[in-house]
């Protein structure tokens, strides 16, 4: 499905901004049947590593519809969110205006109900900007950051090594990188020859180890609703890295 489609945009808005009741409405699941925190993934990856602390600049790569970018505004003076989808970036920016953003929750593949996404409490939208960009070919004048957050991006890139090779320039010495990935490598996104030959964490160690120190790893669950009978429950291997130097 195209990342510019209204339906995919709506799925991600619900994933990022929906309440537990909205996400599970009409499904066969109840909150007590699911892993703790799986409905809060866009905030969990930001808050999982409290030792990062307050920072000056943060970058959210693969920001989708922007919830993690807004959460980063709680700890960063300036946040840049970048996504390849213009539809996602437009939705993220619209939510930042403070006006409810209409979208749809799907009950069957052809049946949907109207809903509205609102700016989360406690965030600072004036600190956040969004732009369309390619994580494998970011603009040269982007600058460097104290914190780079990349959630569920790596295994959707055609050439992930190009993205990894840019990270030492994006993260300031002493700064941090949060890398979350379910490692769902598929040839429709990443040609076989560009996928890791072994475990994804070993692949990251190989490509980041010279300039980053891996500090911790945890599995963070996430739950995505497409419609009331089709939902995805996965975990994302989320690692924290510190830039050497």
C-alpha atoms as one frame of an Amber mdcrd trajectory, in Angstrom:
protein
   0.000   0.000   0.000   1.271   3.478  -0.863   2.513   5.586   2.041   0.525
   8.456   0.515  -2.830   6.646   0.792  -5.545   7.998   3.058  -6.154   4.576
   4.575  -2.545   4.060   5.634  -2.406   7.602   6.977  -5.509   6.855   9.058
  -4.010   3.619  10.433  -0.929   5.501  11.577  -2.879   8.391  13.096  -4.802
   5.862  15.196  -1.525   4.087  16.070   0.068   7.366  17.207  -2.809   9.301
  18.754  -5.695   6.909  19.417  -6.793   6.037  22.928  -6.784   2.426  24.052
 -10.564   2.386  23.782 -10.443   3.671  20.187  -7.710   1.253  19.102  -9.439
  -1.809  20.583 -13.058  -0.837  19.876 -14.866  -3.722  18.179 -11.836  -6.036
  18.295 -11.664  -9.346  20.141  -8.908  -7.962  22.381  -9.009  -6.292  25.765
  -6.214  -4.263  27.291  -5.487  -6.897  29.961  -4.799  -9.491  27.223  -2.047
  -7.413  25.615   1.562  -6.690  26.606   1.923  -3.660  28.841   2.602  -0.475
  26.905   1.905  -1.881  23.439  -0.643   0.858  22.720   1.888   3.592  23.541
   4.793   2.684  21.245   5.440   6.180  19.780   5.914   7.518  23.311   7.617
   4.425  24.729  10.610   4.606  22.391  11.214   8.220  23.445  10.851   7.567
  27.168  12.533   4.174  27.335  15.972   5.552  28.116  15.666   8.165  30.835
  19.425   8.642  31.058  19.431  10.755  27.883  18.048  13.750  29.807  17.408
  17.223  28.377  18.972  18.050  25.006  19.292  21.046  22.702  18.441  19.441
  19.335  16.651  16.175  18.480  15.963  14.497  15.137  13.106  12.040  14.553
  13.799  10.043  11.385  10.864   8.116   9.955   8.603  10.251  12.135   5.399
   9.079  10.367   2.523  11.226  11.690   4.617  12.805  14.380   3.735  11.556
  17.873   7.339  10.746  18.798   8.455  14.147  17.513   5.995  15.871  19.828
   7.079  13.668  22.735  10.684  14.666  22.033   9.665  18.307  22.504   9.365
  17.530  26.223  13.124  16.977  26.429  14.517  18.960  23.469  14.624  22.653
  22.700  14.328  21.986  18.975  12.923  18.920  17.195  13.010  18.077  13.486
  10.748  15.288  12.241  11.457  13.805   8.815   9.458  11.230   6.876   9.420
  10.031   3.270   5.616  10.337   3.072   4.233  13.792   2.359   0.812  12.663
   3.607   2.328  11.669   6.962   4.304  14.903   7.279   1.223  16.996   6.437
  -0.819  15.153   9.079   1.914  15.600  11.691   2.145  19.333  11.025  -1.654
  19.748  11.043  -1.919  18.192  14.497   0.630  20.717  15.731  -1.742  23.602
  14.990  -3.873  22.530  17.934  -6.952  21.914  15.797  -8.434  18.372  15.835
  -7.432  16.444  12.707 -10.254  14.344  11.192  -9.440  10.754  10.238 -11.165
   7.359  10.155 -11.159   4.223  12.294 -11.870   1.100  10.253 -14.248  -1.620
  11.451 -14.239  -3.840   8.370 -12.197  -3.287   5.248 -14.977  -1.184   3.741
 -16.607   0.258   6.881 -15.192   3.167   8.817 -16.189   5.748  11.412 -15.094
   9.340  11.767 -12.648  10.297  14.506 -10.339  13.194  15.329  -6.736  13.263
  16.532  -5.669  15.921  18.996  -2.332  17.308  20.105  -1.129  15.400  23.186
  -1.023  17.220  26.497   2.270  18.526  27.797   4.084  18.867  24.468   5.538
  22.031  22.923   4.555  22.148  19.226   6.388  25.444  18.712   9.644  23.510
  19.151   8.785  20.985  16.417   9.088  21.235  12.625   8.393  18.612   9.981
   9.727  18.038   6.496   9.663  15.396   3.806  12.986  13.662   3.308  14.728
  10.426   2.457  16.648   8.851   5.356  19.151   7.465   2.843  19.747  10.863
   1.248  19.211  13.586   3.831  19.983  17.182   2.987  23.584  18.188   3.604
  22.791  21.195   5.802  20.699  19.291   8.342  23.378  19.761  11.007  24.097
  17.617  14.049  21.929  16.601  16.991  22.186  15.582  20.626  19.609  12.834
  20.073  18.560  10.970  16.927  15.452   8.769  17.168  14.695   6.249  14.400
  11.765   3.938  15.120  10.656   1.136  12.762  12.587   2.666   9.890  15.671
   0.539   9.259  13.996  -2.496   7.667  11.910  -0.332   5.328  14.927   1.163
   3.528  16.210  -0.061   0.178  19.807   0.670   1.204  19.983   0.727   5.005
  23.769   1.005   4.978  23.504   4.482   3.408  21.385   5.549   6.365  23.760
   4.007   8.915  26.779   5.611   7.263  25.235   9.088   7.722  24.557   8.681
  11.453  28.068   9.577  12.721  27.641  13.014  11.115  24.143  13.463  12.540
  24.890  12.620  16.181  27.184  14.950  18.083  30.048  13.448  20.115  28.525
  12.379  23.416  25.047  12.417  21.900  22.650   9.491  21.678  20.939   7.379
  19.029  17.738   5.413  19.642  17.321   2.688  17.015  14.102   0.671  17.108
  13.367  -2.040  14.546  11.148  -5.125  14.345  13.693  -6.474  11.830  10.918
  -7.432   9.408  13.188  -7.625   6.403  11.229  -8.007   3.156  12.505  -7.940
  -0.403   9.667  -5.607  -1.445  11.403  -2.933   0.645  15.047  -4.059   0.889
  16.711  -6.162  -1.836  18.133  -9.394  -0.451  21.716  -8.290  -1.082  21.165
  -5.195   1.105  19.694  -7.088   4.059  21.795  -8.281   7.018  23.283 -11.723
   6.527  22.727 -12.505  10.213  21.053 -10.941  13.233  20.104  -7.309  12.881
  21.754  -6.345  16.169  25.048  -7.841  14.954  24.616  -5.859  11.725  24.191
  -2.667  13.742  27.238  -3.481  15.856  29.252  -3.988  12.688  28.229  -0.704
  11.066  27.948   1.526  14.137  30.548   0.056  16.475  33.474   2.202  15.371
  31.757   5.488  16.200  29.022   4.460  18.665  28.976   2.535  21.920  25.907
   0.363  22.397  24.582   1.001  25.901  21.412  -1.072  26.231  18.796  -3.077
  24.337  15.171  -3.841  25.088  12.119  -5.181  23.284   9.241  -2.695  23.085
   5.847  -4.089  21.989   3.514  -2.329  19.601  -0.036  -2.934  18.390  -1.325
  -1.581  15.066  -4.996  -1.805  14.142  -5.963  -1.966  10.478  -9.566  -2.897
  11.146 -11.397  -4.687  13.950 -10.367  -8.154  12.772  -6.890  -7.362  11.480
  -4.335  -6.119  13.981  -0.567  -6.497  14.252   1.131  -7.290  17.560   4.914
  -7.102  17.315   7.973  -6.060  19.259  10.665  -3.645  18.168  14.244  -4.286
  19.264  15.154  -0.897  20.665  18.802  -0.090  21.280  20.445   2.977  22.789
  23.816   4.090  21.439  26.202   6.812  22.585  28.370   8.646  20.070  32.055
   8.265  20.928  34.454  11.195  21.016
